[in-house]
Amino acid sequence: MNAVSPGWTWSNVIRDLSGNNRAKADQVAAPFHLNARLVDAEEVAPTVVFLCSPAASGSNGTEIAVDGGYRALGPEQQIAQIAALSG
C-alpha cells in the first residue's frame, strides 16, 4: 500500500472559503509552503498515476508528499488560516 499526501491543494473547499480568490488563497498559504502557493490537482495527479502504474511495482509502504514544501517548513503554529481565507 502506498499513499499520496497532497497538503494544501486548490480545491472546492479552498475555493469556497476564499470566495474563489486564488490570489488570496495563495497569499494565505505562502508562509507555510516553500513554493509560496497552493498545490494544483494537476501537480498531484502524476504522482497518483505513477503509483498506480507498473513502474511503481517496487514501491511498497511509501508515502509521497506533493505539498509544495509544506512539511519542510513545519507546523502552522496556531495561525488562523481558515479565518484569513474567509475573512
N, C-alpha and C positions, 0 to 999 in steps of 0.2 A: 504494500500500500504506500502511496506517495501523496503528498499534499502540496497545494499552491497557496501561499498566503499573500494576497494582493495588497493588504494595507488600505490606505485611503484611496478610493477609486471614484472617478467621476461617474456617478450612478444616479438612479432615480431618487434615492434618499438625499444625496447631496444636492441634487437639482432642486428638490422641494424645499430643503432647509435654506438654500441660498437664493431662492426665488429665480432659479435658472441662471444665476450670475456666475459664470465660470471664473471670471477675473477675481471676484470676491472670494470664491471658494479656494482658488489658488493662493490668494494672499493670506487667508487663514491657515492654510496647510503649509505654507513656505517655511516657517520656523522649525517644522518637525520633519522635513524631508531634505535630503541632500540635493535633490534636483529642484527644490523650491517650488513644487507644484504637486497637484494630484496626479495619480497614475490614470491613464486611459485604459478602458477594457481591451482595446486593440493591442495594448502593450502586454497585457496579461495572457491573452489568448494563445500566442505562440508557445508559451511555456506549457499550457494545458495540452495543446496539440502534441508537443514533444513527448510529454509524459504518457500520452495515450498511444504513442507510436511504437513500432518495433525497435526504434533507435534507443528507447529508454529501457529496454529489457534488462539491463544491468543495474538500473536504479531501483532500489527497494528500500522502503523505510525512510525515504528522503522528503524533506520539506524544503521547498524553494520559495524564497521571498521575492516577490515582484512588487516592491513597496516604495520605490523611489528613494531608498536610503533611510526610511523611517526607523528601522531597527538600529541602524548605526548611530543615530542621534540620541536614542534613549527615550525615556517616558515623557509624557506631556506635562508633568509637574503641576497638576491641578488647574491648568488654564482652561477657561470655559469656552471651548471651541464651538460647541453647538450654539451657544448664545451669540457668539461672534458671527456665525453663519447666518442665523435667522434674525439678527438684530439690525 
